[in-house]
Amino acid sequence: MTVPMETHPEPSVSSLPDYLCPPRTLVMGILNVTPNSFSDGGKWFDSSRAVAHGLAMVAQGADLIDVGGESTAPGRKPVEVEEEIARVLPVISKLSEAGVTVSVDTLHAETAQAAAAAGASIINDVSGGIVDDTMFATIATLQSRYPQLSYICQHWRGSPEVANQLAVYDNVAAETWREVESRLELMRHSDIDMRRVIIDPGLGFSKVGEQDWEVLANLEVFLQRGYPVLLGPSRKRYLADLETAASDRHARDDATAAVSMFCALHKVWAVRVHNVAPVAVAVLAAARLDAHRHSC
């Protein structure tokens, strides 16, 4: 089934933040300031260590750092907003002061507001405004206050506890897009600046088995809509059956780099990853290939 293509006003490039108009796919480094994230929970829970790791990722080639204070892994316990803010704000402030473009990974409008005031340029909401119904109104207000602020809307069908039960599709890419588009429509009615909206198909969220691969194989469904596209391929379960990925999440970094290069060759806006160095090389290689492909 063909998904009809949406049309909307072409943004003025000069009015957009530089990070939304990159010459190549960007690398977003993941910085979990949590005790229980699925890949590195607890490792960067101390704020000073978290800041040092964020700066190290920038040195390795990260263009953006995504700071999260609440795990969305299956079985995780929800964190009080006050605790989430206490975790992420010192890290966001220090990285922003150092000139790093910072994103905050949060489901909560109150955290988004505090993060923007502390210097975050991007609000990365993996629920696409579903968890907190005040998120869209908050984003509209924040964008009027902070011209550099953008919002990432990810595909989401439910919390991690029930997400796999909801992974039923006839056409996973087309249905994922339609559900994202329904959130975009609500954003338009909330007066959000749609030029500063990024979409994320949500690899590993309400998708199991081959469904993540189907999304990757059909990236054009998302890329043709005119929005920057973020992909989070890093260390997720869909990579586990590859020979190089094994069962250890950290052993999936080679596969993550390979998928990231594929994404870069397809001109996604950014890839969100744990291990920056190999992905930074993969993205640069993709840019080099693309330059030669168009030089003939």
C-alpha positions in Angstrom: 0.0 0.0 0.0 1.4 3.4 -1.0 1.5 6.0 1.7 0.6 9.4 0.2 3.3 12.0 0.4 2.7 15.0 2.6 3.5 18.5 1.4 4.4 21.4 3.6 6.2 24.8 3.2 9.9 24.6 2.4 11.9 25.9 5.3 14.2 28.8 4.9 17.6 27.3 5.5 19.0 30.6 6.8 16.5 30.7 9.6 17.3 27.2 10.9 19.9 26.1 13.4 23.2 25.0 11.8 22.8 21.5 13.2 19.6 21.0 11.2 21.4 21.7 7.9 24.5 19.5 8.1 26.7 18.6 5.1 26.7 15.0 6.1 24.9 12.6 8.5 25.6 13.7 12.1 26.7 11.4 15.0 24.7 11.7 18.2 26.5 10.3 21.2 24.3 8.6 23.9 25.0 9.8 27.5 22.9 7.9 30.0 23.0 9.6 33.4 21.1 6.6 34.9 21.8 3.5 37.0 19.7 1.2 34.8 19.9 1.9 31.1 20.0 -1.2 28.9 23.6 -0.8 27.6 25.6 1.3 30.0 23.4 2.0 33.0 25.4 3.2 36.0 28.6 3.8 34.1 28.1 7.6 33.8 25.7 8.2 36.8 28.2 10.5 38.4 27.8 14.0 36.8 31.5 14.8 36.6 32.2 11.4 34.9 29.2 12.0 32.6 30.5 15.4 31.5 34.0 13.9 30.9 32.5 11.1 28.8 30.4 13.6 26.8 33.5 15.6 26.0 35.4 12.4 25.1 32.7 11.5 22.7 32.9 14.9 21.0 36.7 14.4 20.7 35.9 11.0 19.0 33.7 12.6 16.4 30.2 13.1 18.0 28.4 16.2 16.7 25.7 16.1 19.3 25.3 14.6 22.8 22.0 13.2 23.9 21.7 13.3 27.7 19.1 11.1 29.4 18.1 10.7 33.0 15.5 8.0 32.8 15.8 4.6 31.2 13.2 3.4 28.8 14.5 -0.2 28.9 11.9 -3.0 29.6 11.3 -3.5 33.3 12.7 -0.1 34.3 11.0 1.9 37.1 9.7 5.3 36.2 11.8 8.2 37.7 10.2 11.2 39.4 10.6 14.3 37.3 12.5 16.1 40.0 15.1 13.3 40.1 15.4 13.2 36.3 16.0 17.0 36.3 18.6 16.7 39.1 20.4 14.0 37.1 20.6 15.8 33.7 20.8 19.5 34.4 24.4 19.6 35.7 25.6 17.6 32.7 23.6 19.7 30.2 24.9 22.9 31.7 28.6 21.9 31.6 28.5 20.5 28.1 26.6 23.5 26.8 29.1 25.8 28.4 31.8 23.9 26.6 30.2 24.6 23.3 28.6 21.2 22.8 25.2 20.9 21.0 23.1 19.0 23.6 19.9 17.1 23.3 17.9 15.9 26.3 16.2 12.5 26.1 13.0 12.9 28.1 9.3 12.1 28.2 8.4 15.0 30.4 7.6 18.6 29.5 8.9 19.9 32.9 12.3 18.3 32.2 12.3 19.7 28.7 11.7 23.2 30.0 14.5 22.9 32.6 16.9 21.4 30.0 16.2 24.2 27.5 16.9 26.8 30.1 20.2 25.0 30.9 21.3 25.1 27.3 19.8 22.1 25.6 19.2 22.7 21.9 17.1 19.6 21.2 14.2 17.8 23.0 14.3 14.1 22.2 10.9 12.6 23.2 10.8 8.9 22.5 7.0 8.9 23.1 6.3 11.7 20.5 4.3 13.6 23.1 2.1 10.6 24.1 3.4 10.2 27.7 3.0 13.8 28.6 0.1 15.6 27.0 1.5 19.0 27.8 4.7 18.4 25.8 3.6 19.9 22.5 2.3 23.1 24.2 5.6 23.3 26.1 7.7 22.9 22.9 5.7 25.6 21.1 6.4 28.0 24.0 10.1 27.0 24.2 10.6 27.5 20.5 9.3 31.0 20.7 11.8 31.6 23.5 14.8 29.7 22.1 15.3 30.0 18.3 17.7 27.1 18.2 15.4 24.6 19.9 14.2 21.6 17.9 12.0 18.6 18.8 12.5 14.9 18.0 9.2 13.0 17.6 9.8 9.2 17.8 7.4 6.4 16.9 5.9 5.0 20.1 3.0 2.5 20.7 3.4 2.0 24.4 5.7 1.6 27.4 8.5 -0.9 27.2 6.5 -3.4 29.4 3.9 -3.8 26.7 5.7 -2.6 23.5 6.5 -6.1 22.2 2.8 -7.1 22.5 1.9 -4.1 20.3 4.4 -5.0 17.5 1.8 -6.2 15.1 1.8 -4.7 11.6 0.8 -5.5 8.0 3.4 -3.1 6.7 5.7 -1.9 9.4 7.3 1.1 7.6 4.0 2.4 6.2 2.1 2.0 9.5 5.0 3.5 11.5 5.0 6.6 9.3 1.2 7.0 9.5 1.4 6.9 13.3 4.2 9.4 13.3 2.3 11.6 10.9 -0.7 11.6 13.3 1.6 13.1 15.9 2.9 15.7 13.5 -0.7 16.8 12.8 -1.2 17.4 16.5 2.0 19.4 16.5 0.8 21.7 13.8 -2.4 22.4 15.7 -0.2 23.2 18.8 1.7 25.9 16.9 5.0 24.1 16.9 7.5 25.3 14.3 7.5 22.3 12.0 10.8 23.4 10.4 12.4 22.4 13.7 10.9 19.0 14.0 12.9 15.8 13.5 11.3 12.3 13.1 12.5 9.0 14.4 11.0 5.7 13.3 11.9 4.2 16.6 14.1 1.1 16.0 13.5 -1.4 18.8 10.4 0.4 20.0 7.3 -1.8 19.4 9.2 -3.6 16.8 10.5 -7.2 17.0 12.4 -9.7 14.8 12.7 -8.6 11.2 10.5 -5.5 11.7 13.5 -3.2 12.5 15.2 -4.5 9.3 12.1 -3.8 7.3 12.1 -0.2 8.6 15.8 0.2 7.6 15.1 -1.3 4.2 12.3 1.2 3.6 13.9 4.4 4.9 12.6 6.3 1.9 9.1 6.1 3.4 10.4 8.5 6.0 13.0 10.4 4.1 10.6 11.6 1.4 8.5 13.6 3.9 10.9 16.5 4.1 11.7 16.1 7.8 15.2 15.4 9.2 15.3 11.7 10.1 17.1 10.3 13.2 17.9 6.6 13.6 18.9 4.9 16.8 20.5 1.6 15.5 22.9 1.2 18.4 23.4 -2.2 20.2 19.8 -3.2 19.8 18.3 -6.7 19.8 17.7 -6.8 16.0 21.5 -7.0 15.6 21.9 -10.0 18.0 21.5 -12.7 15.3 24.4 -11.3 13.2 27.6 -13.4 13.6 29.6 -10.3 14.7 27.0 -9.2 17.2 26.7 -12.2 19.5 24.6 -11.9 22.6 26.8 -9.2 24.3 25.4 -5.8 23.6 28.9 -4.3 23.4 29.9 -6.8 20.8 27.2 -5.3 18.5 29.3 -2.1 17.8 30.7 -3.4 14.5 27.1 -4.1 13.3 26.0 -0.8 14.6 28.7 1.0 12.6 27.7 -1.0 9.4 24.0 0.0 9.8 25.0 3.6 10.5 27.0 3.7 7.3 23.9 2.4 5.5 21.9 5.2 7.1 24.4 7.8 6.2 24.4 6.7 2.5 20.7 7.2 2.6 21.1 10.7 3.9 19.5 10.4 7.3 20.0 13.5 9.4 21.8 11.7 12.3 22.5 8.3 14.0 22.3 8.0 17.7 24.9 5.6 19.1 26.8 4.5 22.2 30.3 3.9 20.7 31.1 7.0 18.7 34.5 6.4 17.2 33.7 3.6 14.7 30.5 5.2 13.7 32.2 8.6 13.1 34.5 6.8 10.7 31.6 5.0 9.0 29.7 8.3 8.5 32.8 10.0 7.1 33.4 7.1 4.7 29.8 7.3 3.5 30.2 11.1 2.9 33.4 10.4 0.9 31.7 7.8 -1.2 28.8 10.1 -1.8 31.1 12.9 -2.9 32.7 10.7 -5.5 29.4 9.3 -6.7 28.2 12.8 -7.5 31.5 14.0 -9.0 31.2 11.9 -12.2 
